[in-house]
Amino acid sequence: MLTYLNRRQGFGLTQKLEEQIKGEREYWQHVLQRVIVVLQTLAERGLPFRGSNDTFGSLQNGNFLGLLELVAPFDPFLAGHISKYGNAGKGNSSYLSKTICDELIGLMSDKVRSAIVDEISTAGYFSLSVNSTPDLSHIDQLSIVLRYVSPTDGKPVE
């Protein structure tokens, strides 16, 4: 450990390796920032994320990949990333796959759920309305509505 710390202070191989690691970290952070913004936009508007396939350039690739393709001509960083990793296939890290999309959606939903639970616990009073009705294909659809008064501004939230 002492040898590592001594070499770290110098401008040898360790310094260049740390700069390379820092550059890689920043690169993937920039990719994630763009992916998260696209996911948030689709989630806010209640739009579907995926299409029939996960191929860039396809007309059936869905809203997630379609929005990334839409922004790419105006964002050289994203265009370069898509051209390098866009259709790389399974086993290659690109942060553009349906797996990472599902994981990020899960993380965002956990964050939203915990924020709602925190608001409800500070509000004190809430009501819960549960309704179930069959749809056209006779499959039961359950809806849950939670109402409470916001502790910050006193307005009702549903």
C-alpha positions as CSV (number, residue, x, y, z in Angstrom):
1,M,0.0,0.0,0.0
2,L,2.9,2.3,0.8
3,T,4.5,1.7,-2.6
4,Y,1.2,2.4,-4.3
5,L,0.8,5.7,-2.4
6,N,4.3,6.7,-3.2
7,R,3.9,6.0,-6.9
8,R,0.5,7.7,-6.9
9,Q,2.2,11.0,-6.0
10,G,4.6,10.8,-8.9
11,F,3.9,11.2,-12.6
12,G,4.5,7.6,-13.5
13,L,2.3,4.9,-14.8
14,T,-0.1,5.1,-11.9
15,Q,-0.8,8.8,-12.6
16,K,-1.7,8.0,-16.2
17,L,-3.8,5.1,-15.1
18,E,-5.8,7.2,-12.7
19,E,-6.3,9.9,-15.4
20,Q,-7.6,7.2,-17.7
21,I,-10.0,5.8,-15.0
22,K,-11.2,9.3,-14.3
23,G,-11.8,9.9,-18.0
24,E,-13.8,6.6,-18.3
25,R,-15.9,7.5,-15.3
26,E,-16.7,10.9,-16.7
27,Y,-17.6,9.4,-20.1
28,W,-20.1,7.0,-18.6
29,Q,-21.5,9.6,-16.3
30,H,-22.3,11.8,-19.4
31,V,-23.9,8.8,-21.1
32,L,-26.1,8.1,-18.0
33,Q,-27.1,11.8,-17.7
34,R,-28.5,11.7,-21.3
35,V,-30.2,8.3,-20.8
36,I,-31.8,9.4,-17.5
37,V,-33.2,12.6,-19.1
38,V,-34.8,10.6,-21.9
39,L,-36.3,8.1,-19.4
40,Q,-37.7,11.0,-17.2
41,T,-39.3,12.6,-20.2
42,L,-41.0,9.4,-21.3
43,A,-42.1,8.6,-17.7
44,E,-43.5,12.1,-17.1
45,R,-45.7,11.9,-20.2
46,G,-46.7,8.3,-19.6
47,L,-45.4,7.1,-22.9
48,P,-44.2,3.5,-23.6
49,F,-40.4,3.0,-23.6
50,R,-39.7,0.0,-25.9
51,G,-40.9,-1.1,-29.3
52,S,-40.7,-4.3,-31.2
53,N,-36.9,-4.4,-31.3
54,D,-33.9,-2.8,-29.7
55,T,-32.0,-1.8,-32.9
56,F,-30.9,1.7,-33.7
57,G,-32.1,2.8,-37.1
58,S,-35.2,0.7,-37.0
59,L,-38.7,2.2,-37.2
60,Q,-40.0,-0.2,-34.5
61,N,-37.3,0.5,-31.8
62,G,-39.7,2.4,-29.5
63,N,-39.7,5.8,-27.9
64,F,-36.6,5.4,-25.7
65,L,-34.2,4.6,-28.6
66,G,-36.2,6.9,-30.9
67,L,-35.6,9.9,-28.7
68,L,-31.9,9.1,-28.4
69,E,-31.8,9.0,-32.2
70,L,-33.7,12.3,-32.4
71,V,-31.2,14.1,-30.0
72,A,-28.0,12.5,-31.4
73,P,-27.6,14.8,-34.5
74,F,-27.6,17.8,-32.1
75,D,-25.4,16.2,-29.5
76,P,-22.0,15.0,-30.9
77,F,-21.2,13.1,-27.7
78,L,-24.3,11.1,-27.9
79,A,-24.0,10.5,-31.6
80,G,-20.4,9.2,-31.1
81,H,-21.6,6.9,-28.3
82,I,-24.5,5.5,-30.4
83,S,-22.2,4.9,-33.4
84,K,-19.7,3.1,-31.2
85,Y,-22.0,1.2,-28.9
86,G,-25.5,1.5,-30.5
87,N,-26.0,-2.0,-31.9
88,A,-23.1,-3.7,-30.1
89,G,-25.2,-6.7,-29.0
90,K,-25.5,-8.6,-25.8
91,G,-22.6,-8.7,-23.4
92,N,-21.3,-5.2,-24.3
93,S,-21.8,-2.3,-21.9
94,S,-23.6,0.6,-23.6
95,Y,-26.2,1.8,-21.1
96,L,-28.7,1.8,-24.0
97,S,-30.2,-1.7,-23.5
98,K,-33.6,-2.6,-22.1
99,T,-31.9,-4.1,-19.0
100,I,-30.3,-0.8,-17.9
101,C,-33.6,1.0,-18.9
102,D,-35.6,-1.3,-16.6
103,E,-33.0,-0.9,-13.8
104,L,-33.1,2.9,-14.0
105,I,-36.9,3.0,-14.1
106,G,-36.9,0.8,-11.0
107,L,-34.5,3.1,-9.2
108,M,-36.6,6.2,-10.2
109,S,-39.8,4.6,-9.1
110,D,-38.2,3.7,-5.7
111,K,-37.2,7.3,-5.3
112,V,-40.7,8.6,-6.2
113,R,-42.3,6.1,-3.9
114,S,-40.1,7.0,-0.9
115,A,-40.8,10.7,-1.5
116,I,-44.6,10.1,-1.5
117,V,-44.3,7.9,1.6
118,D,-42.3,10.7,3.4
119,E,-44.9,13.3,2.4
120,I,-47.8,11.1,3.6
121,S,-46.1,10.4,6.9
122,T,-45.6,14.1,7.6
123,A,-49.2,14.9,6.4
124,G,-50.8,12.8,9.0
125,Y,-54.1,12.1,7.3
126,F,-54.7,10.4,4.0
127,S,-57.4,8.4,2.2
128,L,-57.1,5.3,0.1
129,S,-59.6,4.4,-2.7
130,V,-59.4,1.1,-4.4
131,N,-61.6,0.2,-7.4
132,S,-61.6,-2.9,-9.6
133,T,-63.3,-3.4,-13.0
134,P,-62.9,-5.8,-15.9
135,D,-61.6,-4.4,-19.2
136,L,-62.7,-5.4,-22.7
137,S,-60.8,-8.7,-22.6
138,H,-62.4,-9.5,-19.2
139,I,-59.2,-9.1,-17.2
140,D,-59.7,-7.4,-13.9
141,Q,-58.0,-3.9,-13.7
142,L,-57.2,-2.6,-10.3
143,S,-56.8,1.1,-9.6
144,I,-55.5,2.6,-6.3
145,V,-55.9,6.3,-5.6
146,L,-54.1,7.9,-2.6
147,R,-55.2,11.3,-1.5
148,Y,-53.6,13.5,1.1
149,V,-53.1,17.1,2.0
150,S,-49.6,18.4,1.2
151,P,-47.8,19.5,4.4
152,T,-45.8,22.2,2.5
153,D,-48.6,24.2,0.8
154,G,-51.9,22.7,2.2
155,K,-53.2,21.7,-1.2
156,P,-54.8,18.3,-1.8
157,V,-52.6,15.8,-3.7
158,E,-53.9,12.7,-5.5
